[in-house]
Amino acid sequence: MGIEKEPFGLLPDGRSADKYTMKNSNGMSAEILTYGCRVYRLFVPDRDGKSENVVLGHKTLPEYDRDDDFFGAVVGRCANRIAGAEFAIGKNTYHLVKNEGRNSLHSAPGGYQNRIWSVKETTGGGTPSITLSCLDKNGECGYPGNVAAEVKYSLSAGNALSICYSAKTDKETIFAPTNHTFFNITGNPGRDILSLTLQIDADCITEADKELIPTGKLLPVKGTPYDFRRAKPVGRDIFADDAFLKICGGYDNNFALNGEPRAMKKAAWLYDAVSGRKMEVATDMPGLQIFTANSYHEGSLGYDGQEMEKHHAICLETQFFPDSVHHPDFPFQTLKPGAEFKSETIYSFTVEKA
């Protein structure tokens, strides 16, 4: 198959964004925006061969133009939370914007989700791909070093969307990206995701305080609402009498994946019995943030112009543990000159018969 390009819109400051569509021969297509390096829409066939969009997002470009809008975006330079919105490398302390109380969340404002990425390369054929690049300059969002970041999206003939990250720097820095796609594999944004079956290969989660900042401890999931080692409906325990679930209004947790922290492994799978769609997540990152779309920023509208509803999507964000820069025991390393960061996450789709 191949790749199609079309204009997507203009931002208030005059910057333009494009949309690239990759298609394979099995009824799957992925639409990628240069604004935020976003997964805009993802069409996947059900058991009857009907392709439907399985992610949430907005119809127009201006709706994405917010500091707190992460739908489908590559998040960086550092995803998730940094306590106190500051960190030290050697003798130098770096200060970030406090955009969630006293803390930094997803390197916003001005993070990767708000930038126009350049298209470095596209390839057609049986495995179409698009490689996007971004020069993250020294001092942007408070981070040190000029970072040349690249993200390659590939769509296989076997209905797998691969996301490959790479980066180099000229000064020691943090580089910890993720992709923040909101999945609803039912193909119907009007359905919630509570009945979907989820399994996660993780024996522990990172304990977090009321600000969702890790304490440094790992908590066993056994006997708790966070135990997804055996498949169960997402909604089975989401309303349990658990203090953290009540604070968040659902799941917003980092699962410490089993296996070698930086080796490729099967992290989780999600299944919808109605459509037959099953999504498997494989990654070489040590953590998986599960967020059950407990809330959205005010005024979030879907592709159909209707207000988005909580628990109508689930994010499976592969990542380093939150606030890793403050926890030497967490599996994390800074990016240094002369080295290259590389990581891959694969979302694979299959169907099961009724």
Residue pairs with C-beta under 8 A, 6 or more apart in sequence:
1 22
1 23
1 24
1 25
1 124
1 125
1 126
1 128
2 22
2 23
2 124
2 125
2 128
3 20
3 21
3 22
3 23
3 122
3 123
3 124
3 128
3 130
4 20
4 21
4 23
5 18
5 19
5 20
5 21
6 18
6 19
6 21
7 16
7 17
7 18
7 19
8 16
8 17
8 18
8 19
8 33
8 34
8 35
8 40
8 61
9 16
9 17
9 60
9 61
9 62
10 16
10 17
10 61
11 17
11 35
11 61
11 62
11 65
12 62
12 65
15 35
15 116
16 116
17 33
17 34
17 35
17 61
17 116
18 33
18 34
18 119
19 31
19 32
19 33
19 34
19 40
20 31
20 32
20 34
20 119
20 122
20 130
21 29
21 30
21 31
21 32
22 29
22 30
22 31
22 32
22 128
22 129
22 130
22 153
22 154
22 155
23 29
23 128
23 155
24 126
24 127
24 128
24 155
24 156
24 157
24 159
25 126
25 157
26 45
26 157
26 158
26 159
27 43
27 44
27 45
27 49
27 51
28 42
28 43
28 44
28 45
28 51
28 155
28 159
28 349
29 41
29 42
29 43
29 51
29 155
30 39
30 41
30 42
30 43
30 153
30 155
30 161
31 39
31 40
31 41
31 42
32 38
32 39
32 40
32 130
32 132
32 153
33 40
33 61
33 64
33 72
34 116
34 117
34 118
34 119
34 132
35 61
35 64
35 115
35 116
35 117
36 64
36 72
36 73
36 74
36 112
36 113
36 114
36 115
36 117
37 73
37 74
37 112
37 117
37 132
37 134
37 151
38 57
38 64
38 71
38 72
38 73
38 74
38 113
39 55
39 72
39 153
39 161
39 179
39 181
40 57
40 72
41 53
41 55
41 57
41 303
42 53
42 54
42 55
42 161
42 181
43 51
43 52
43 53
43 54
44 51
44 52
44 54
44 159
44 185
44 187
44 277
44 349
45 51
45 159
45 351
46 52
46 187
46 275
46 276
46 277
46 351
47 275
47 276
47 277
47 351
47 352
47 353
47 354
48 276
50 187
52 187
52 188
52 275
53 187
53 303
54 183
54 184
54 185
54 186
54 187
54 277
54 279
55 72
55 181
55 182
55 183
55 184
55 313
56 71
56 182
56 183
56 184
56 189
56 293
56 302
56 308
56 312
56 313
57 64
57 71
57 72
57 182
57 302
57 303
58 64
58 69
58 71
58 300
58 301
58 302
58 303
59 301
59 302
59 303
59 304
59 305
63 69
63 301
64 71
64 73
64 113
65 114
66 297
67 99
67 108
67 109
67 110
67 114
68 99
68 108
68 297
69 113
69 297
69 300
70 106
70 113
70 180
71 180
71 181
71 182
72 179
72 180
72 181
72 182
73 112
73 113
73 179
73 180
74 112
74 113
74 117
74 151
74 165
74 177
74 178
74 179
74 180
75 106
75 107
75 111
75 112
75 113
75 177
75 178
75 179
75 180
75 317
76 107
76 111
76 112
76 136
76 149
76 175
76 176
76 177
76 178
77 107
77 111
77 112
77 136
77 140
77 141
77 143
77 147
77 149
77 173
77 174
77 175
77 176
77 177
78 104
78 106
78 107
78 143
78 174
78 175
78 176
78 177
78 325
79 106
79 107
79 176
79 177
79 178
79 180
79 317
79 319
79 320
80 105
80 106
80 176
80 178
80 254
80 289
80 317
80 319
80 320
80 322
80 323
81 100
81 103
81 104
81 105
81 211
81 212
81 213
81 322
81 323
82 96
82 103
82 104
82 323
82 325
82 326
83 102
83 103
83 211
83 213
83 323
83 326
84 102
84 103
85 95
85 96
85 97
85 98
85 99
85 102
85 103
85 104
86 93
86 94
86 95
86 96
87 93
87 94
87 96
87 174
87 325
87 326
88 94
89 144
89 172
89 173
89 174
89 334
90 172
92 144
94 142
94 143
94 144
95 142
96 104
96 107
96 141
96 142
96 143
97 104
97 108
97 109
97 110
97 141
97 142
98 104
99 105
99 108
99 109
100 211
101 211
102 211
103 211
103 213
106 113
106 180
107 141
107 143
108 114
108 141
109 141
110 140
110 141
111 141
112 134
112 136
112 149
112 177
113 180
115 134
117 132
117 133
117 134
117 151
118 132
118 133
118 134
119 130
119 131
119 132
119 133
120 131
120 132
120 133
120 150
121 129
121 130
121 131
122 128
122 129
122 130
122 131
123 129
126 157
127 154
127 155
127 156
127 157
128 154
128 155
129 152
129 153
129 154
129 155
130 152
130 153
131 150
131 151
131 152
131 153
132 150
132 151
132 152
132 153
133 148
133 149
133 150
133 151
134 148
134 149
134 150
135 146
135 147
135 148
135 149
136 143
136 146
136 147
136 148
136 149
137 146
138 144
138 145
138 146
138 170
138 171
143 173
143 174
144 171
144 172
144 173
145 169
145 170
145 171
145 172
145 173
145 335
145 337
146 169
146 170
146 171
147 167
147 168
147 169
147 173
147 175
147 335
148 167
148 168
148 169
149 165
149 166
149 167
149 175
149 177
150 165
150 166
150 167
151 163
151 164
151 165
151 177
152 162
152 163
152 164
152 166
153 161
153 162
153 163
154 161
154 162
154 164
155 161
155 162
156 162
158 348
159 348
159 349
159 350
160 346
160 347
160 348
160 349
161 346
161 347
161 348
161 349
162 344
162 345
162 346
162 347
163 179
163 344
163 345
163 346
163 347
164 342
164 343
164 344
165 177
165 341
165 342
165 343
165 344
166 340
166 341
166 342
166 343
167 175
167 177
167 335
167 340
167 341
168 335
168 337
168 339
168 340
168 341
169 175
169 335
169 336
169 337
170 337
171 337
172 334
172 335
172 336
172 337
173 334
173 335
174 325
174 334
174 335
175 334
175 335
175 341
176 319
176 320
176 324
176 332
177 343
178 285
178 289
178 317
178 318
178 319
179 317
179 318
179 345
180 315
180 317
181 315
182 293
182 313
182 314
182 315
183 193
183 270
183 279
183 313
183 314
183 315
183 316
184 191
184 193
184 312
184 313
184 314
185 196
185 270
185 272
185 275
185 277
185 278
185 279
185 349
186 193
186 196
186 272
186 274
186 275
186 277
187 275
187 277
189 302
189 303
189 304
189 306
189 308
189 312
189 313
190 312
191 312
192 235
192 309
192 311
192 312
193 234
193 235
193 292
193 293
193 311
193 312
193 313
193 314
194 233
194 234
194 235
194 238
194 311
195 233
195 234
195 235
195 272
195 273
196 233
196 234
196 270
196 271
196 272
196 314
197 231
197 232
197 233
197 234
197 270
197 271
197 272
197 273
198 228
198 231
198 232
198 233
198 234
198 268
198 269
198 270
198 271
198 290
198 314
199 228
199 229
199 230
199 231
199 232
199 268
199 269
200 228
200 229
200 255
200 257
200 267
200 268
200 288
200 290
201 229
201 257
201 258
201 259
201 265
201 266
201 267
201 268
202 221
202 228
202 229
202 255
202 256
202 257
202 258
202 267
202 288
203 220
203 221
203 222
203 229
203 256
203 258
204 218
204 219
204 220
204 221
204 255
204 256
205 218
205 219
205 221
205 226
205 253
205 254
205 255
205 256
206 214
206 215
206 217
206 218
206 219
206 253
206 254
206 256
206 287
206 321
206 322
207 214
207 215
207 216
207 217
207 218
207 219
208 214
208 215
208 244
208 253
208 254
208 322
209 215
210 247
212 248
212 252
212 322
213 322
213 323
214 254
214 321
214 322
214 323
214 327
214 330
216 327
216 329
216 330
218 256
219 226
221 227
221 228
221 229
221 255
222 229
224 242
225 237
225 238
225 240
225 242
225 245
226 251
226 253
226 255
228 255
228 268
231 269
231 271
234 251
234 292
234 314
235 311
237 245
238 245
238 250
238 251
238 292
238 311
239 245
244 253
245 251
248 294
249 294
249 295
249 310
250 291
250 292
250 293
250 294
250 310
250 311
251 290
251 291
251 292
251 294
252 289
252 290
252 291
252 292
252 294
253 289
253 290
254 287
254 288
254 289
254 319
254 321
254 322
255 268
255 287
255 288
255 289
255 290
256 286
256 287
256 321
257 265
257 267
257 283
257 285
257 286
257 287
257 288
258 265
259 265
261 285
261 286
261 331
262 284
262 285
262 286
262 331
263 284
264 282
264 283
264 284
264 344
265 282
265 283
265 284
266 280
266 281
266 282
267 281
267 282
267 283
267 288
267 316
267 318
268 280
268 281
268 288
268 316
269 278
269 279
269 280
269 281
270 278
270 279
270 281
270 314
270 316
271 277
271 278
271 279
271 352
272 278
273 354
275 351
276 351
276 352
276 353
276 354
277 349
277 350
277 351
278 349
278 350
278 351
278 352
279 347
279 348
279 349
280 346
280 347
280 348
280 350
281 288
281 316
281 318
281 345
281 346
281 347
281 348
282 345
282 346
282 348
283 318
283 343
283 344
283 345
283 346
284 343
284 344
284 345
285 318
285 319
285 320
285 343
285 345
286 320
286 321
286 330
286 331
286 332
287 318
287 319
287 320
287 321
287 322
288 316
288 317
288 318
288 319
289 315
289 316
289 317
289 319
289 322
290 314
290 315
290 316
291 314
291 315
291 317
292 311
292 313
292 314
292 315
293 308
293 310
293 311
293 312
293 313
293 314
293 315
294 310
294 311
295 310
296 308
296 310
299 307
300 307
300 308
301 307
301 308
302 308
316 347
318 343
318 345
320 330
320 331
320 332
321 327
321 330
321 331
321 332
324 330
324 331
324 332
325 332
325 334
335 341
